[in-house]
Amino acid sequence: GWLFWRVMACGKRSGDSKRQVILFILCVCVCQSGAETLRYSLPEEMERDSFVANIAKDLGVPLSQLAARKARVVSEGDEQLFRLDQRTGVLTAKESLDREEICPQSDTCTLVFKIFFENPFQLIRGEVEVRDVNDNSPVFPEKEMVLKILETAPPGSRFPLESAQDKDVGINGLQNYSLGPNPHFSLAIGTAKDGVKYLELVLQSQLDREEQRELNLLLTATDGGSPPRSGTAQVRIVVLDANDNIPVFDREVYEVRLAENSPLEQLVVRVTASDPDEGSNGEVRYAFTQTSERSRQLFQLNRTTGEIRVVGNLDFEEAKSHKMVVKATDGGELSGHCKVQVEVLDVNDNAPEITLTSLTASIPEDAPPRTVVALFSVRDRDSGDNGRTECSVDGDLPFSLTPTFDNYYELRTNAALDRERTAEYNITITATDWGTKRLSSRESIFVQISDVNDNPPEFTQEVYTMSVTENNSPMLRIGRMKATDADAGKNAQNARVRYMLVPPPTGSLAAASFVSVDAETGTVRSLRPLDYEKVRAFEVTVRAADGGSPPLSAQAVLRVVVRDENDNAPVLLHPPPDSSAAGELVPRWAPSGYLVAKVVAVDADAGQNAWLSYELAKATEPGLFRVGLHSGEVRTARAVTERDTARQRLIVLVRDRGQPPRSATATLAVALVDDFSDAFHQLGHDPASRQHPQVAEEELLTTYLIASLCCVSSLFLFSILVLTASTLCKARVQAERPPPSPSCYADGDLASDGVGVGSTGTLSPAYRYEMYLTSGSGRSEFQFLRPILP
């Protein structure tokens, strides 16, 4: 014990956990190899909680360590006879010990116990010898013994008497017999080979039936206790008439070997005695004498045939042999005796017994291999190979058994544990003996695996895509993100998942300000109304972290798509909505389908919310003009006639397909002219009303017409120059190399000259326009491309 504490103290000062384990193993080996068994003695019949020994003092263990290491005493067998007080270190007897009850078949009574320490494990063997006290008096099987002796029996004849029984042993056991004074008999005491005293009555002088028919003798048995105890029995001698032959057995000793599992009524032996007398003097009857009560319960003697049969259950572990004396008596009451010795053979009829001493009900899943889980002992009451045992763990489990000493085994882990794979183990330990017909027993041990935070949360998806309609209300629930953690058990924090947004990098779009994630449930909510026209989609990173120490985490991408809502009305690009009614010139000779103007509008919405349709809402002459449903082109529905009013006013309705639809109107003023010189008069005078417009209006219209003519003329001249230069360049290039393949122009090639319209507009990437310069130019026309870029 001193060496153990010195080694552990050195290990603690060193601060090296690995060195502590090595020193502990060396200490345990030294203790087990060199420690002696603690031996104590205790007289029987002591009072309850009687002092046995001071274990702490004998082992040299400080009292504080007894409680810290959970010291306790374990007795062999099912009944615990001793109690260890951890506060004082005193070992006491739990109950009053009766040696005759505990060890009825043994001269010495030794009780074996073990002192068990946990943290670290240590076993110390101890023995307590229960000393005999003279508390039992000798007792004769019968208070009166009757002997019938023939009067012709010669002096020196010996007659066996029933021996007294004393449950005490040693000096307290039966020591001597004495016979009351009488003129005919004396007492002879002998000792058999097995040390048992036998008693015989010796005839000293000839009997005379006519003088005395019966004699009464007092037989006293005395033990060697202090003070001595004694028991008495009456011996009544009946003097018989002469019968000159006594029964004689064919053998003095019958020796029989019998298996302990012999069935009832099995024949053990047949004893035979013969008497040459005739009549009743030759008829022999058999009976047990000087035979213990236990043997009489196990064997039955047939009074007529002398057959001895089994009538009880033999148990080798209870008694290895039985000795009986058979008396054969003839009709004249003469008797002879023989001895029957039955040796009980051991049979493998006891399965091993598993006794669990210590059990760790729960171990962490990161416990290293070779961790001790349980300590148990195995005992088999059989002898030889029948009592030799071996243990194993059933199934393919990460546990193994390590034998220690005195049939004790340690259950240890032999592999890494994973609670997420197996949270509980039902370990079945099988103990099997080595008998011919092998017997086994099983003990189930339940071991819980406690959780360790070794699994990070896992999202059910790597990318969560959710949608929300623009102009949503704040704190609107968009969806839910879900992450699971395989950890669990008593430490629920290891599996408790909390959600949070990962801050975006510095300088990036603060998309985290658009949504929030509930820390407990993972519910995603919008923080403010969203505008599809500004933000159509955004992504944020969400982290899920568990509550372990240290916490583990995982990340997933949350992509929020904003759904468009019809919250934007169409916007007119041509004619501009903030200008006065646009003026268009149409020659009187214009045929049906003549392009008058084109209404251009865009819608900031998307999808069908931005699909625009055009219709003529109002016109001076509804049958003269028509509007393309999807193109917005205003064309003549028929040829212009002289009867048509010179000034026409058209209102074009532009409507999207949203629900509800939104619309805008464009107003066009169309003048029907014969030539450009007449344009000023037509735009400034309404023939139908026969009234002249105001001077300011005429001057403004004149200014517009002059500016338009100048622009068109300049553009025409510039186009002529560009076309001429391009032709010359192409001619020079073609002269130097083969002609190239036709050019293909992408949408972006015309971006610099196009009109910028959102990608959700209704115009195709490029359009062709025709403009007639003069009313008399015939088919002269100027063509140009105006791409609409996204």
C-alpha positions in Angstrom: 0.0 0.0 0.0 2.8 2.4 0.8 4.5 1.7 -2.5 1.2 2.3 -4.4 0.7 5.7 -2.9 4.3 6.7 -3.5 4.1 5.7 -7.1 0.8 7.6 -7.6 2.2 10.7 -5.9 5.3 10.7 -8.2 2.9 10.3 -11.2 0.9 13.4 -10.1 3.9 15.5 -9.6 5.3 14.7 -13.0 2.1 16.0 -14.7 2.4 13.4 -17.5 -0.8 11.4 -17.9 0.9 8.7 -19.9 3.5 8.2 -17.2 0.7 8.0 -14.6 -0.9 5.1 -16.5 2.5 3.3 -16.8 3.3 3.8 -13.1 -0.2 2.6 -12.1 0.1 -0.6 -14.1 3.6 -1.3 -12.6 2.2 -0.6 -9.2 -0.8 -3.0 -9.7 1.6 -5.7 -10.9 3.9 -5.2 -7.9 0.9 -5.2 -5.5 -0.6 -8.4 -7.0 2.7 -10.2 -7.0 4.0 -9.3 -3.6 0.9 -8.6 -1.5 0.0 -11.1 1.2 -3.5 -12.1 2.2 -4.9 -10.2 5.2 -5.7 -12.8 7.9 -7.9 -12.2 10.9 -9.8 -14.4 13.4 -13.1 -13.9 15.2 -14.8 -16.0 17.8 -18.3 -17.2 16.7 -21.5 -16.0 18.3 -20.2 -12.4 18.5 -22.8 -9.7 18.5 -23.9 -7.9 15.4 -21.5 -5.2 14.1 -18.6 -6.7 16.1 -15.1 -5.4 15.3 -13.0 -7.5 13.0 -10.1 -5.4 11.9 -9.0 -1.9 11.1 -8.4 -2.3 7.3 -7.2 1.3 6.8 -4.5 0.8 9.4 -3.4 -2.6 8.2 -3.2 -1.5 4.6 -1.7 1.9 5.4 -4.3 3.7 3.4 -5.4 7.2 4.6 -9.0 7.4 5.6 -9.7 10.1 3.0 -8.7 7.7 0.3 -11.3 5.0 1.4 -14.2 7.2 0.4 -12.4 8.8 -2.6 -11.6 5.4 -4.1 -15.0 3.9 -3.1 -13.6 1.2 -1.0 -15.9 -1.7 -0.2 -15.8 -5.3 0.9 -17.1 -8.2 -1.1 -17.6 -11.6 0.4 -17.5 -14.8 -1.6 -20.8 -16.3 -2.2 -24.2 -14.7 -2.3 -24.4 -13.5 1.3 -22.4 -10.5 2.3 -21.1 -11.2 5.9 -18.9 -8.1 6.5 -19.3 -4.3 6.3 -16.6 -1.7 5.8 -17.0 1.7 7.3 -15.3 4.2 4.8 -15.1 6.9 7.5 -13.2 4.8 10.1 -11.7 2.0 8.0 -13.1 -0.6 10.4 -14.3 -3.9 9.2 -17.2 -5.3 11.1 -19.4 -8.4 11.0 -22.9 -7.6 9.7 -24.6 -10.4 11.7 -23.7 -12.8 14.5 -21.6 -15.6 13.0 -22.5 -19.2 13.8 -19.6 -21.5 12.9 -21.7 -24.6 13.0 -24.2 -23.1 10.5 -21.5 -21.5 8.2 -19.1 -24.4 8.1 -21.0 -27.5 9.1 -18.7 -30.0 7.4 -15.3 -28.5 8.2 -13.1 -28.5 11.3 -11.8 -25.1 10.4 -14.0 -22.2 9.2 -12.4 -19.6 7.1 -14.4 -16.8 5.4 -12.8 -15.2 2.4 -13.5 -11.6 1.5 -11.9 -9.0 -0.9 -11.4 -5.3 -0.3 -12.3 -3.6 -3.6 -11.0 -0.1 -4.6 -12.2 1.9 -7.6 -10.3 4.6 -9.4 -8.0 2.9 -9.8 -9.1 -0.7 -9.6 -7.4 -2.7 -6.8 -8.4 -6.0 -5.1 -6.9 -7.2 -1.8 -7.7 -10.7 -0.5 -8.6 -11.2 3.1 -9.5 -14.2 5.3 -11.4 -14.3 8.6 -11.1 -17.5 10.7 -14.3 -18.0 12.8 -13.0 -19.7 16.0 -15.2 -22.3 17.6 -16.8 -21.5 21.0 -18.1 -24.3 23.2 -21.7 -23.5 22.7 -23.0 -27.0 21.9 -23.3 -30.0 24.2 -22.7 -33.6 23.1 -25.9 -35.2 22.0 -26.7 -38.9 21.6 -29.0 -39.9 18.7 -31.2 -41.7 21.2 -31.9 -41.0 24.8 -32.1 -44.8 25.5 -30.1 -47.5 23.8 -31.3 -51.1 24.2 -28.8 -54.0 23.9 -30.0 -57.6 24.0 -27.1 -59.8 25.1 -27.1 -63.5 25.3 -26.4 -64.7 28.7 -23.9 -67.1 27.3 -21.8 -64.2 25.9 -18.2 -64.8 27.1 -16.4 -62.1 29.0 -14.5 -59.7 26.7 -17.4 -59.5 24.2 -17.8 -56.1 22.7 -21.0 -54.4 21.8 -21.1 -51.1 19.7 -22.9 -48.2 21.1 -24.3 -45.1 19.4 -21.7 -42.4 19.5 -22.6 -38.9 20.6 -22.5 -36.0 18.2 -21.0 -32.6 19.1 -21.3 -29.7 16.6 -18.2 -28.0 18.1 -14.8 -28.9 16.9 -11.3 -29.2 18.3 -11.0 -29.1 22.1 -14.6 -28.0 22.3 -15.7 -31.1 20.5 -16.4 -34.5 22.0 -13.5 -35.7 24.1 -14.4 -38.5 26.4 -17.1 -41.0 27.5 -17.8 -42.4 30.9 -20.0 -45.2 32.1 -21.8 -45.4 35.4 -20.5 -47.9 38.0 -21.8 -51.5 37.4 -20.4 -55.1 38.0 -20.6 -56.4 34.5 -19.5 -53.9 31.9 -16.8 -51.4 31.1 -16.4 -48.8 28.3 -13.9 -49.0 25.5 -13.2 -45.9 23.4 -11.4 -46.3 20.1 -10.5 -44.0 17.2 -11.0 -44.9 13.6 -8.6 -44.1 10.8 -10.6 -40.9 10.0 -10.2 -39.7 13.5 -13.8 -40.4 14.6 -14.2 -41.9 18.1 -16.3 -45.0 18.3 -17.7 -46.5 21.5 -18.0 -50.2 22.6 -19.4 -51.8 25.7 -17.1 -54.6 27.0 -18.5 -57.5 29.0 -16.3 -58.0 32.1 -18.1 -60.8 33.8 -20.6 -63.5 32.8 -24.3 -62.6 32.8 -26.9 -64.6 34.5 -30.5 -64.0 33.2 -32.0 -65.8 36.2 -30.2 -63.6 38.6 -30.8 -60.3 36.7 -32.9 -59.9 33.6 -32.0 -56.3 32.8 -29.3 -53.8 33.6 -29.6 -50.0 33.3 -26.4 -48.1 32.7 -25.8 -44.3 32.5 -23.5 -43.3 29.5 -22.1 -39.8 29.7 -20.3 -37.9 26.8 -18.1 -34.9 27.8 -16.4 -32.3 25.6 -13.2 -30.4 26.4 -14.6 -26.9 26.7 -14.2 -24.6 29.6 -16.4 -25.1 31.3 -17.1 -28.6 29.8 -20.5 -29.6 28.5 -21.9 -33.1 28.6 -24.8 -35.2 27.4 -26.2 -38.5 28.7 -28.1 -41.5 27.5 -29.5 -44.6 29.1 -28.2 -48.0 28.1 -30.6 -50.8 28.9 -29.1 -54.3 28.8 -31.7 -57.1 28.1 -30.2 -60.5 29.0 -31.4 -63.2 26.5 -31.5 -66.8 26.5 -28.7 -68.7 24.7 -28.5 -68.4 21.0 -25.1 -69.8 20.1 -24.7 -68.3 16.6 -24.7 -64.6 15.6 -25.2 -63.3 12.0 -21.9 -62.9 10.1 -21.4 -60.6 7.1 -19.5 -61.8 4.1 -17.4 -58.6 4.3 -16.6 -56.4 7.1 -16.4 -53.3 4.9 -18.4 -52.6 1.8 -16.8 -49.8 -0.4 -18.9 -48.3 -3.1 -18.3 -45.4 -5.6 -21.4 -43.6 -6.7 -21.9 -40.6 -9.0 -23.6 -37.6 -7.4 -26.3 -37.5 -10.1 -27.4 -41.1 -9.4 -31.2 -41.4 -9.8 -33.6 -42.2 -7.0 -34.1 -45.9 -6.2 -30.7 -46.8 -7.7 -29.1 -49.8 -6.0 -26.0 -48.8 -4.1 -25.0 -52.2 -2.6 -26.5 -55.3 -1.1 -25.1 -56.4 2.3 -25.5 -60.1 3.2 -25.2 -61.7 6.6 -25.7 -65.4 7.3 -26.8 -67.2 10.5 -26.5 -71.0 10.7 -29.2 -71.2 13.4 -32.6 -72.5 12.5 -36.0 -71.0 12.9 -36.3 -67.5 14.2 -32.7 -67.5 15.4 -31.6 -67.8 11.8 -33.8 -65.2 10.3 -31.7 -62.0 9.8 -33.1 -58.4 9.8 -30.9 -55.4 8.7 -30.9 -51.9 10.1 -28.7 -48.9 10.2 -26.7 -48.1 13.3 -24.1 -45.5 14.2 -25.2 -43.7 11.0 -25.7 -39.9 10.7 -29.1 -38.5 10.1 -28.0 -37.0 6.8 -27.0 -40.4 5.5 -30.3 -41.9 6.6 -32.0 -39.2 4.5 -30.0 -40.1 1.4 -30.0 -43.9 1.7 -32.6 -46.5 2.5 -31.9 -50.0 3.8 -34.3 -52.8 3.0 -34.7 -54.7 6.3 -35.2 -58.0 4.6 -32.9 -58.1 1.6 -30.1 -55.8 2.8 -30.3 -53.6 -0.3 -29.2 -50.1 0.1 -30.8 -47.7 -2.4 -30.6 -43.9 -3.1 -33.6 -42.0 -1.8 -32.2 -38.4 -1.8 -30.2 -36.1 -4.0 -26.5 -36.7 -3.6 -24.3 -33.7 -3.8 -20.5 -34.0 -4.1 -20.1 -30.3 -3.1 -22.0 -31.0 0.2 -20.3 -34.3 1.2 -17.7 -36.3 -0.7 -18.3 -39.5 1.2 -20.8 -41.2 3.5 -20.1 -43.9 6.1 -22.8 -46.2 7.5 -22.9 -49.1 9.9 -25.4 -51.9 9.1 -26.5 -54.2 11.9 -27.8 -57.7 11.1 -30.0 -59.2 13.8 -31.4 -62.7 14.0 -34.6 -63.9 15.7 -32.7 -64.4 18.9 -31.7 -60.8 19.0 -28.1 -61.6 18.2 -26.5 -59.2 15.8 -23.4 -58.7 13.7 -22.1 -55.5 12.1 -20.5 -54.3 8.9 -19.4 -50.9 7.5 -20.6 -49.4 4.2 -18.4 -46.6 2.8 -19.9 -44.7 -0.2 -17.6 -42.4 -2.1 -19.5 -39.7 -4.1 -18.0 -39.0 -7.5 -18.2 -35.5 -8.8 -20.4 -34.9 -11.9 -20.5 -31.6 -13.8 -23.9 -30.6 -12.4 -23.1 -27.0 -11.4 -23.0 -24.3 -14.0 -20.5 -21.5 -13.4 -21.8 -18.6 -11.4 -21.0 -15.0 -12.5 -20.9 -12.4 -9.8 -20.8 -8.7 -10.9 -18.5 -6.7 -8.6 -18.3 -3.4 -10.3 -20.0 -1.8 -13.4 -19.5 1.5 -15.2 -23.0 2.1 -16.5 -22.0 4.8 -19.0 -18.7 5.6 -20.8 -17.9 8.4 -23.2 -17.7 7.5 -26.9 -14.1 8.9 -27.0 -12.9 6.5 -24.3 -9.6 5.1 -25.3 -9.2 1.3 -25.9 -8.5 -0.9 -22.8 -10.9 1.2 -20.7 -12.2 -0.9 -17.8 -16.0 -1.2 -18.0 -16.8 -3.9 -15.4 -15.2 -6.3 -12.9 -16.8 -9.7 -12.1 -15.8 -13.1 -10.7 -16.7 -16.6 -11.9 -17.1 -19.6 -9.5 -17.9 -23.2 -10.2 -18.7 -25.4 -7.3 -17.6 -28.5 -9.1 -14.0 -29.9 -8.8 -11.3 -30.7 -11.3 -12.0 -29.9 -14.9 -15.7 -29.7 -14.0 -14.9 -26.6 -11.9 -12.4 -25.1 -14.3 -14.0 -22.2 -16.3 -13.4 -19.9 -19.2 -15.2 -16.7 -20.2 -16.0 -15.0 -23.5 -18.0 -12.1 -24.8 -20.8 -13.1 -27.2 -21.0 -11.5 -30.6 -18.7 -9.1 -32.5 -18.6 -6.3 -30.0 -15.8 -3.8 -29.2 -15.2 -5.4 -25.8 -12.8 -8.1 -24.5 -12.1 -9.9 -21.2 -8.9 -9.8 -19.3 -8.4 -12.3 -16.4 -6.8 -10.9 -13.3 -6.6 -13.3 -10.3 -8.8 -15.6 -8.2 -11.2 -16.1 -11.2 -11.7 -12.3 -11.5 -12.1 -10.8 -15.0 -12.1 -7.2 -16.3 -14.3 -6.2 -19.1 -12.5 -3.7 -21.3 -13.0 -1.9 -24.5 -10.8 -3.0 -27.4 -11.8 -0.6 -30.1 -13.0 3.0 -30.7 -16.6 3.6 -29.8 -19.2 5.7 -31.8 -22.4 6.6 -30.1 -24.0 7.7 -33.4 -23.5 4.2 -34.7 -24.4 2.3 -31.5 -25.7 4.2 -28.4 -26.1 1.2 -26.1 -24.5 -2.2 -25.8 -26.1 -5.3 -24.4 -23.0 -7.3 -23.6 -23.6 -11.0 -22.9 -20.8 -12.7 -21.0 -20.7 -16.5 -21.2 -18.9 -18.6 -18.6 -18.3 -22.2 -19.6 -16.7 -25.0 -17.5 -14.4 -27.7 -18.9 -16.5 -30.7 -18.0 -17.3 -33.6 -20.4 -20.8 -32.2 -20.7 -19.9 -28.6 -20.6 -22.2 -26.3 -18.7 -22.4 -22.5 -19.1 -24.2 -19.5 -17.7 -24.7 -16.0 -19.1 -24.8 -12.5 -17.6 -26.0 -9.5 -19.5 -24.4 -6.1 -18.9 -26.0 -2.9 -20.3 -23.5 -0.2 -21.1 -24.6 3.3 -22.3 -22.3 5.3 -24.6 -22.4 8.9 -23.6 -22.2 11.5 -26.3 -19.1 13.6 -27.3 -19.4 16.5 -29.7 -17.7 14.8 -32.7 -20.3 15.5 -35.4 -20.9 18.9 -37.0 -24.4 19.9 -38.1 -25.4 18.9 -41.6 -27.8 20.9 -43.7 -30.3 18.9 -45.7 -29.3 20.9 -48.8 -26.2 22.7 -49.9 -28.2 25.5 -51.5 -31.7 26.6 -50.4 -33.6 28.5 -53.1 -36.6 30.5 -51.8 -38.8 33.0 -53.5 -40.7 36.1 -52.3 -43.0 38.5 -54.2 -41.7 42.1 -54.3 -43.3 44.7 -52.2 -43.7 42.1 -49.5 -44.5 43.1 -45.9 -41.7 43.2 -43.4 -41.0 40.0 -41.3 -42.8 37.9 -43.9 -41.9 34.2 -43.5 -40.1 33.1 -46.7 -39.1 29.5 -45.8 -37.1 27.4 -43.4 -33.6 26.0 -43.4 -32.9 22.7 -41.6 -29.7 21.3 -40.2 -29.4 18.1 -38.1 -26.7 17.0 -35.8 -26.1 13.3 -35.2 -24.9 14.0 -31.6 -27.4 13.5 -28.8 -27.6 11.8 -25.4 -27.6 13.4 -22.0 -25.6 16.3 -23.2 -28.3 17.8 -25.4 -26.1 20.9 -26.2 -24.1 18.8 -28.6 -27.1 18.4 -30.8 -28.7 21.8 -30.3 -28.3 23.7 -33.6 -28.4 27.5 -33.8 -28.5 29.4 -37.0 -26.8 32.7 -37.9 -26.0 34.7 -41.0 -22.4 34.9 -42.1 -21.3 38.5 -42.4 -20.6 39.4 -46.1 -17.1 40.5 -47.2 -16.3 44.2 -46.8 -17.5 46.2 -49.8 -20.0 43.6 -51.0 -23.8 44.0 -51.3 -25.3 43.9 -47.8 -27.7 41.2 -48.7 -27.8 40.2 -45.1 -29.9 43.3 -44.4 -32.7 41.9 -46.6 -33.5 38.7 -44.5 -33.1 37.3 -41.1 -32.7 33.7 -39.9 -34.3 32.5 -36.6 -31.5 31.2 -34.4 -33.6 28.4 -33.0 -35.9 27.2 -35.8 -34.0 28.3 -39.0 -37.1 30.2 -40.2 -36.1 32.8 -42.9 -38.0 36.1 -42.8 -37.7 39.3 -44.9 -36.6 42.3 -43.1 -38.0 44.9 -45.5 -40.0 45.2 -48.7 -38.0 44.2 -51.8 -38.1 45.7 -55.3 -37.8 43.3 -58.2 -36.7 46.2 -60.4 -33.7 46.8 -58.1 -32.8 43.4 -56.7 -34.0 40.3 -58.6 -32.0 37.7 -56.5 -29.4 37.6 -53.8 -27.5 35.1 -51.9 -26.4 34.9 -48.3 -24.4 32.3 -46.3 -26.0 30.7 -43.3 -24.0 29.0 -40.6 -25.4 26.2 -38.3 -23.4 25.7 -35.1 -24.1 23.2 -32.3 -23.8 23.8 -28.6 -20.8 21.5 -27.9 -17.5 22.5 -26.5 -15.8 23.4 -28.8 -18.8 24.0 -31.1 -18.8 22.5 -34.6 -20.5 24.2 -37.5 -21.5 23.9 -41.2 -22.5 26.4 -43.9 -25.2 26.5 -46.6 -26.1 29.0 -49.2 -29.5 30.7 -49.1 -30.6 32.1 -52.5 -33.6 34.3 -52.4 -35.4 35.0 -55.8 -37.7 38.1 -55.9 -40.8 37.4 -57.9 -42.1 40.3 -60.1 -45.4 42.0 -59.3 -47.2 44.3 -61.7 -46.4 47.5 -59.9 -45.1 49.5 -62.9 -47.2 51.0 -65.6 -45.9 51.1 -69.2 -43.6 54.1 -69.9 -43.9 55.8 -73.3 -40.6 56.4 -75.1 -42.2 57.7 -78.3 -44.1 60.0 -78.3 -42.7 61.4 -75.0 -45.4 61.6 -72.4 -44.4 65.0 -71.2 -44.6 66.7 -74.6 -47.5 68.1 -76.5 -49.2 65.9 -79.0 -46.7 64.6 -81.6 -47.3 65.7 -85.1 -47.1 63.3 -88.0 -47.4 64.1 -91.8 -49.3 61.7 -94.1 -49.5 62.4 -97.8 -52.9 62.4 -99.4 -51.8 59.7 -101.8 -50.8 57.3 -98.9 -52.1 53.8 -99.7 -53.5 51.3 -97.2 -50.9 50.0 -94.7 -48.9 53.2 -94.9 -46.7 53.6 -91.8 -47.7 56.7 -90.0 -45.8 56.5 -86.7 -44.7 54.0 -84.2 -45.6 54.1 -80.5 -42.7 52.8 -78.4 -43.2 51.9 -74.7 -41.4 49.8 -72.1 -42.4 48.2 -68.8 -39.9 47.8 -65.9 -41.7 44.7 -64.8 -40.9 41.2 -66.1 -42.7 38.3 -67.7 -46.3 38.8 -68.6 -46.3 41.9 -66.5 -44.1 43.5 -69.2 -45.9 42.0 -72.2 -47.4 45.1 -73.9 -50.2 45.4 -76.3 -51.3 48.4 -78.3 -54.8 49.4 -79.4 -56.5 52.5 -80.8 -58.6 53.9 -78.1 -59.9 57.0 -79.9 -59.5 58.6 -83.3 -61.1 61.4 -85.3 -61.9 58.9 -88.1 -61.7 55.4 -86.5 -61.8 53.6 -89.8 -58.8 55.4 -91.3 -56.0 54.2 -89.0 -55.1 50.9 -87.2 -52.5 50.1 -84.6 -50.3 46.9 -84.5 -51.3 44.9 -81.5 -47.7 44.0 -80.5 -45.6 46.4 -82.7 -47.3 49.7 -81.8 -47.1 50.7 -85.5 -49.8 53.1 -86.6 -50.7 52.5 -90.2 -53.4 53.5 -92.5 -56.3 51.1 -92.5 -57.3 52.2 -96.1 -56.1 54.6 -98.7 -56.4 58.3 -97.8 -59.1 60.2 -99.7 -59.7 63.8 -100.3 -62.7 63.7 -98.2 -60.7 62.8 -95.0 -60.2 65.6 -92.5 -56.8 67.2 -92.8 -56.1 67.1 -89.1 -56.5 63.8 -87.3 -56.1 63.1 -83.5 -55.3 59.6 -82.4 -55.2 58.2 -78.8 -53.3 54.9 -78.5 -53.7 52.8 -75.4 -50.7 50.8 -74.2 -51.6 48.0 -71.7 -49.6 45.2 -70.0 -50.8 41.7 -69.2 -50.4 41.9 -65.4 -53.2 41.3 -62.9 -54.6 43.8 -62.6 -53.3 45.3 -65.9 -51.7 48.7 -66.0 -51.8 51.1 -69.0 -50.7 54.4 -70.5 -51.9 56.5 -73.4 -50.1 58.2 -76.2 -51.7 61.1 -78.2 -50.7 61.5 -81.9 -51.7 64.5 -84.2 -51.7 63.5 -87.8 -51.8 66.0 -90.7 -53.0 64.9 -94.1 -51.0 67.0 -96.7 -50.6 67.3 -100.4 -47.0 68.5 -100.2 -44.6 70.0 -97.6 -45.5 73.5 -98.6 -49.0 72.8 -97.5 -47.8 71.3 -94.2 -47.7 74.6 -92.4 -51.2 75.5 -93.4 -52.6 72.1 -92.6 -51.0 71.9 -89.2 -52.0 75.4 -88.3 -55.6 75.4 -89.8 -58.5 73.2 -89.1 -60.6 72.9 -92.3 -63.5 71.4 -90.6 -63.8 74.3 -88.1 -63.0 77.0 -90.7 -61.2 78.9 -88.0 -57.6 80.2 -87.9 -55.3 79.2 -85.0 -53.5 81.6 -82.9 -50.4 83.3 -84.1 -48.2 81.7 -81.4 -49.3 78.2 -82.4 -48.5 78.8 -86.1 -45.1 80.2 -85.3 -44.3 77.2 -83.1 -45.4 74.7 -85.7 -43.3 76.5 -88.3 -40.3 76.3 -86.1 -40.8 72.5 -85.7 -41.1 72.0 -89.4 -38.1 74.0 -90.3 -36.0 72.1 -87.6 -37.2 68.8 -88.9 -36.3 69.6 -92.5 -32.9 70.7 -91.5 -32.2 67.6 -89.5 -33.4 65.3 -92.2 -31.4 67.1 -94.9 -28.3 67.0 -92.8 -28.7 63.4 -92.0 -29.3 62.6 -95.7 -26.1 64.4 -96.8 -24.1 62.7 -94.0 -25.4 59.3 -95.0 -24.5 60.0 -98.7 -20.9 60.8 -97.6 -20.6 57.7 -95.3 -22.0 55.5 -98.1 -19.5 56.9 -100.6 -16.6 56.5 -98.3 -17.6 52.9 -97.4 -17.9 52.0 -101.0 -14.4 53.2 -101.8 -12.9 51.4 -98.8 -14.6 48.2 -99.7 -13.4 48.5 -103.3 -9.8 49.0 -102.1 -10.0 46.0 -99.7 -11.6 43.7 -102.4 -8.8 44.5 -104.7 -6.2 43.4 -102.2 -7.8 40.1 -100.9 -10.6 37.8 -101.7 -14.0 39.1 -100.7 -14.9 38.3 -97.1 -17.9 36.3 -95.9 -21.1 38.2 -95.0 -20.7 40.0 -91.8 -22.8 39.0 -88.8 -23.6 41.6 -86.3 -24.5 40.8 -82.7 -26.9 42.8 -80.7 -24.0 44.6 -79.0 -22.6 45.8 -82.3 -25.3 48.4 -82.7 -25.4 49.5 -79.1 -23.8 52.8 -79.6 -26.5 54.0 -81.9 -29.5 52.3 -80.3 -32.0 53.5 -77.9 -31.4 52.0 -74.4 -34.5 50.0 -73.2 -34.6 47.5 -70.4 -34.3 43.8 -71.1 -37.9 43.4 -70.2 -39.1 45.7 -73.0 -41.2 44.5 -75.8 -39.0 45.6 -78.8 -36.9 43.1 -80.6 -33.1 43.7 -80.7 -33.3 45.6 -84.1 -36.0 47.4 -86.1 -36.2 48.9 -89.6 -37.7 52.3 -90.1 -38.8 54.0 -93.3 -39.4 57.8 -93.7 -40.5 59.5 -96.9 -38.8 62.8 -97.3 -41.2 64.6 -99.6 -44.6 64.0 -100.9 -43.3 64.0 -104.4 -40.3 61.7 -104.0 -42.1 58.6 -105.0 -40.3 55.5 -103.6 -37.3 57.5 -102.4 -36.7 56.4 -98.8 -34.0 56.4 -96.1 -33.5 53.3 -94.1 -31.6 52.9 -90.8 -31.3 50.4 -88.0 -32.0 51.4 -84.4 -31.2 48.4 -82.1 -32.8 48.1 -78.7 -30.2 47.0 -76.2 -30.8 45.4 -72.8 
